[in-house]
Amino acid sequence: MRYKNKITISFVFITILLFSLNCYALTLKEIKNNFNSNTTKEQVKKIQNGELRFESNNTLNYIDNYYGNQSTIIYSFINDRLKDISIDINITTNDPIEAADIYAELVGKYKKVLGKTVEGNNSMTDGFNWASEKMKVHISNKVGVGQYNFLLNHSFISKNTQKSIKNNKANKFNFRSVNWGMSKNEVKEKETAKLMGDIGDSLFYKTNVAGFSCVLGYSFANDKLVRGAYIIEEKHSNYNLYIQDYNKLKELLTKKYDTPIEDSHKWFNDLYKDDPEEYGMAVAVGHLRYAADWNINNTLIQLRLYGDNYKINLMVAYDSKELSEERVKAKEKNDISDL
């Protein structure tokens, strides 16, 4: 009787253990249900059961099982808020058919949870994309000698960005009161600012934005609107004030569109790098450049501060993502015609 009780207790213990492991196994459903853009690093640690291999201020690196395969799982953070989860599944096999079957099965599981793919070409070689209001997902694969890596990236969209996307979808215009693809004449009919010039594939207007006097520019490719830009005209004898202007615009754009996808300053010459009081001078002579980007629906917003020969340029450009290739080809054609 005592032996029977021991067997029963052991069976219950093993059942509970297996059930616990099954509950906390990381899957796409677990990612979708347990994580979002407000998840903190400590919350991830409580949910993630794998072996923590590395931790920094902005990352957690785990080794864990993902859909039956040993994987490297990296959680990335901005200001202690989850930005994305990258999963690298390593398949060791010399059989490409076996690897393809595992990849197809994985894609099938993602399609079952996320539905139809979006954004461009989706194939076994190019990868697959999904997007929702809260998360974007991309799957791709790398092939090596006797080794296959399946790369899965899950990017979380913050609540502010979600709100901004909804507002932009509700707004019927891409930039000011115009839409990408409009002809030059259509833009002229819509724009109410004072026209300064109509030159080639460009229109220039005089206006103000965020308290700054500026030139408003429209660029066209094959008579289709592809870019709008504000070129700030404020002049300062103290070069550091240009950096203040840049930071003001970045703060306003961040309030409207949330954290930029790119936010950097790049040094081309280190002469003034150790003296922050001379950063304005560094920009003026071309040693330092500031850049921030926002990716909103079908528009890429680029804030830039740069200079050369003691002249500083500050601008905000709005580019059509769908017509970007057409803009590049048109510019190349014009450049060739000038030769």
Buried (B, 14 or more C-beta within 10 A) or exposed (E): EEEEEEEEEEEEEEEEEEEEEEEBBBEBEBBBEBBBBEBEBEBBBEEBBBEEEEEEEEBBBBEBBBBEBEBBBBBBBEEEBBBBBBBBBBBEEEEEEEBBEBBEEBBEBBEEEBEEBBEEEBEEEEBBBBBEEBBBBBBBBEEEEEEBBBBBBBBBBBEBBBEBBEEBEEEEEBBBEBBBBBEBEBBBEEBEBEEBEEEEBBBBBBBEBBEBEBBBBBBBBEEBBBBBBBBBEEEEEEBBBBBEBBBEBBEBBBEBBBBBBEBEBEEEEEBBEEEEEBBBBBBBBBBBBBBBBBBBEBBBBBBBBBBEEEEBEBBBBBBBBEBBEBBEEBBEEEEEEEE
